[in-house]
């Protein structure tokens, strides 16, 4: 008798990927066989429900899955994750053909086994779930709940397993990893945890921190970035805006001065560090003058990496009912202005790397072209390095001299 088969579609962020890997491991342990083509006995969809675009993508994938079921290419459809946690009743009414609805995977403070969906030499370590910041535009507290930190001993157990398992790049993730430990009632912060993680590493060469809040970015964390050879000189620091009135409406608990001072401190203490940020345009009541202040700040600061999002009105959030809605056409014009500026800045940043020799982690191959990344580029987020070479080993590090640059990608030899 053949095994039952299943496949999984994981949408959204790396935190979702991490949860999907736990679910895959659980199904394998039940005796199922994993298929890659989405035509299986059971098709599982891990949804994202963070903003409008993500919700629309999730709904589109559910519709395609149900079409596969209608054509008998799939027997059962299971949908879980953020979208279900927010809209389970509405979804059940709209899609009665779905067999099972699960909310977000309950966060375990224990080290759970996963079946990797990413390349074997790259992995993720979720050290916390939920958030205590309550930004006025964000639905995360309704989906994930309050901050839940994984205890250090469970984290270190997971780190040791990853280090022995051939991982070369470790990405530490959470909604706000700079708040790690605040709910545990124990001494020690993220810097303390990272120092103990670094002591466990033998094979892992890069440690990347993703999603750090500027309000909680400590001096001790800056010092650790500056002195550790394993922590990537890449800081993901979403500021969202720079105008004090908008920052207050966003409930970011920070100010222009604090942001400016933090960036100056980071760049002075960590030479060559790359800063990535994210911006929201079209927040309710954002004036043209306030947007111009943001644009001027970005032109002056020159973040090496930047993502920009159009404001998304999310049910249940404070910002959902804020007065002064910005017209969609105005929001999109502001979006394009920032993207045009960042494209120019990114091209300037890339061109300055020509002639430099950088460590590159090779992660893929397309004919004779190998594709890799520097420590300044996150997996599936930032740019890549293309190397024309006959024999390189995927998953290994190489020195590459940068000989050409595009807006977001590099060419090396």
Secondary structure, DSSP 8 states (H G I E B T S, - for coil): ----EEEEEE-SSHHHHHHHHHHHHHHHHTT-EE-SSS-SSEEEEEE--SSHHHHHHHHHHHHHHHHHHHTTS-SEEEEEEHHHHHHHHHHHHH-TT-SEE--S----SS-------S-TTEEEEE-EES-S---TT--HHHHH-S-EE--HHHHHHHHHHHHHTT--EEEEE-S-GGGTTTTTTSS--HHHHHHHHHHH-SS--EEEE--EEGGG--HHHHHHHHH-SSB-SEEEEE-B---HHHHHHTT-S--HHHHHHHHHHHHHHSTT-EEEEEEEES-TT--HHHHHHHHHHHHHH--SEEEEEE----TTSGGGG-S----HHHHHHHHHHHHHHHHHHHHHHHHTTTT-EEEEEEEEEETTEEEEE-TTS-TTTS--EEEE-S---TT-EEEEEEEEE-SS-EEE-
